Amino acid sequence: MIRGRCRADAWSRGCDKGRSLKAQGQFRRWLAIVEAILLLGMLLPTGWAAQAAPAFAARHQGNSAWTLESVLKQLDAEAKDFHSLTADLERTKVTVVVNDKSTETGQIKVRRDAKMRIDLMEPDPKVILRDGDDLYLYNPKAKQVEQYSLAAHRSLVDQFLLLGFGTSGSELKKSFLVTVQGEDRLDGKKVILLELTPKSDDVRKEVSKIQLWVDEATWIPIQQKFFETGSGDYFTVHYTNLVRNTHIPDAQFKPHWPRGTTRLKRQG
């Protein structure tokens, strides 16, 4: 997702070359953090998404009874009742040039009040914790936790973090061009495939589009797919065992780490 060229964009206007490169680095670093956080997406069995998704769009586009207006209206209604979610997840990153795939599995807990926890178990244990404007990346093998402040990038982070998880149709329209690709079945559920194109020029230079497979029964995505601009690389994330609006105690989101953990506070 990182490409080393200087851009004449909103990050660099009014800045000299050195400052624009620094700004680019900050922007890309935060997109990388967003990608890490976006382990909360979903995947079908490995390889399905790459082969079947384009065919799905071609076969089913126009066959859906759902219009864009009706989908956005339903998302508005469902967002009012979303409070929390827990699920198992599997994330696969595909690097096209070298034909490489890497998969991580774990569990996620997310609440509407800007709290989130992802516990990765395989292949390497990690914890990604969000508590409001603070983000923690904990590596138990290294006995190290990195802390970031999200305050300066809150709008960018929220644009992705709540993507489909209690996000209203109105909120989606603010940040994305939304199209309805059609209907199908996924994991035995009837789903609507939505395609989102970021409206922000800065974001679109890194993420060209996003696909959401939304369960028509719960209006929660059961799959997300993110396409990186230029490289053709993508990552997908798959949820199973979803439980909506369950009680998740505050203690689950407290940044408590084992004794002896090195704490590093990173610049935003």
Buried (B, 14 or more C-beta within 10 A) or exposed (E): BEEEEEBEBEBBEEEEEEEBBBBBEBBBBBBEBBBBBBBBBBBBEBEBBBEBBEEBBEEBBEEBEBEEEEBBBBBBEBBEEBBBBBBBBBBBBBBEEEEEEEBBBBBBBBBBEBBBBBBBEEEEEBBBBBBEBBBBBBBBEEEBBBBBBBEEBBEBBBBBBBBBBBBBBEBBBEBBEBBBBBBBEBBEBEBBBBBBBBEBEBBBBBBBBBBBBBBEEBBBBBBBBBBBBEBEBBBBBBBEEBEBBEEBEEEBBEBEBEEEBEEEEEEB
